[in-house]
């Protein structure tokens, strides 16, 4: 037996060079590490599954976890504002100056219409025949003509008085608006209907559909 042969090998291995044979490390440590990793992964999956079950059976409602309540469509509902925050305040009829023009062959329509609008609280400006650009060229019930700002101010209010009126803007810099009577005009909207329409302009906006009350 060579002097380089490690004791206890009984001559089974003989070393002829100047290095010992490579010895394998015990596998027990590797098995312990793998078992620990597998246990951590298993616990993580179990915890994630538990959270999913809580989300499903809990309805996804808002709670301590901070989960948002959603609609059937899956979109998050925004909190509704109080009615006082969404009420639209339209102009009052007295704040609107109306020029009444007659674009039909029937005489007297501009004056009688202006008188009726005055009874309903509107301020009256000019009254007479329509300018040549519109005379006998308004086929409907009437035309409301004003500056661009009138689309959100005077037009919605004055429009309650003449159903079917067409809206059009021009380049004027004043706040007055024109009501040009068209060939299909018969009468202004009945007072009770006009009043109901004015009231509807101030109603709160409805809550988004599908959101809980």
N, C-alpha and C positions, 0 to 999 in steps of 0.2 A: 504494500500500500504506500502510495506516495505521500510525502510529507505535506503536500498541498491538498490532500483529500480531507474534507471536513470530518471530524469525528462523528461517529454514530451512523455513518452511511455504509459501514460494513463493506467497503470496497465496491459498492454497487456503481458509484460514479468515480471516475478517475479524471483528474484535471491534468491536462498535459501542457496548458498554457500558463499565463500569469494572471488569470482572472477566475473568480468563482462563478459557478453557474447561476443564472438569474432565477431568483426565487419568487413565486407568485404571492401577492399579499392576500391575506384572508378576505373572503367575500362577505363576511358578516356585516361589516360596516357599510358596504354598498347596499346591501339589502335593507338595512335600517334606514338609510337616506331615502331610498325609493319608497319605502312604506310610509315615511313621514310626508313626502311630497304627495303621494296618493291620498293620504288622509286629509291634507289641507284642501286639495282640489275637490274632494267629495263634500267636505263641509261647506265650501263656497257654493257649489252647485245646489246643495240642499237649502242654503239660505236664500239664494236667488229664486228658487222655485217657491219658497214660502212667501216671498214678497209678491210674486206674480199671482198667487192664489188670493192673497189679501186684496190686491188691486181688482181682481175679477169679481170676487164675492162681495167686496165692499162697494161696488158700483162706481168706482172712480171718482167719488164725490170729494169735495174739499174737506180736509181734516187736518190733524196734526202733522201729517206727512207733507202738506202743502200741495197736494194734487189738485189740479183744476177740474171743476165740473164742466162736462162737455155736453153738447146736444147730441141727438140721435145721428146727426150728420157728421159728428166728430169735431166740429169747430167749437172753440171755447167761447162761451157767452160772456159778453162784456157787461159789467154792472149797469143797470138802467139809471139814468139820471132822474132826479126828482122832477115832477111836472113843472115846478117853477123855473127850472133851468132850461127847459126846452120850449117854453111857450113863445110863439112868434107874435110880435106886437106890430100889426099892420098900421099903415097910416089911417088917420081918421078922415072921413069924407071932407070935412072942413079944411083939411090941410092940402087938398088937391084942387087945383084950378083947371077947369075943363073948358076948352073952346069947342063949341058945337057947330058943325058945318053940315049942310044938306047937299048931298051929291045926287039927289033924285029929282025927277021932274015935278014932284009934288010940292007945292008951296006950303010954307008954314011949319014944316017938320022941325026945322032947327029951333025955332022959338018955343014950340010946345015941349020939345024934348029938353031944352035948357031949363024951362020952368019946372018941369018934373024933377030934374036932377037937383035943382035948387031946393025944392021941398024935401029932398032926401038928404040934405046937408052939404052938398058939394058947392064949392065956390065956382062961379061962372065967369068966364073971360069973354072972348069974342063969340058972336053968334051971327051966322049968315050963310051964304052959299059957299060950297066947297071951291077951293082953288082949281084952276083949269086942269092941273095934273091929275085931279081926282074926280072932277065933275062928270057924273054919269059913268064912272069907271070903277065903281065899288059894287061888285055883284052880290055880295053877301049882306048880312044884317047890318054890318058896320065895320069900321076900321078904327083902331086905337093907335095913335101916332104920337111918339114922344122920344125923349133922349134915352140913351142906353140905360141910365139908372132907373128909368120908369119900369123896366121889366121886373124889378124886385120891390118897387114901391107903389107907384100909382096904378099900374096896369092890373095887378091882382084885385085891387079894391074896385076900380072902375069897371073891371070886367064882370063883377057880380051883378051889374045893372043892365048888361046887354049880353045875353047868351049868344054864343057863336061869333062874337066879334073877333076879327083878325088883329094880331099885334104886329106892329112894325116900328122900327126906330129910325131916327134921322140924326142930323148933326147939330141940332139946336143945343144951346147951352143953358136954357131956362128949364124950370121945373114943371111948367104947364104942359098939359097933354091935350091932343085933339081927339074928339069923337066925331068921325065923319060918317054920316048916316048913309047906308047903302040901299040899293034898289030892293032888296029882300026885307027891309025893315018893316015891321008892323007896330011894335010897341016895345018899351023897355020891359025888363023882367018884372013880374008882379012884385010889389013891395015886400010881401011876406017871404017870398022866395029869395029876394035879394038880401033881406035881413038875415035869413038863415045862412046864406052863403058867406056873408060878412062874419058871422059868428064862428063859422067853421075855420076861418083863417087864423083864429086865435086859439084853436084847440091844441093840446099837447101832442107832440109826435108820438105815434104808437111804439111800443117796445119791439125789438127785433123778433121775428117769428121763430118759434122753436126754443126760445130761452125761457127758463122757468121764472115764475112770478117772484 
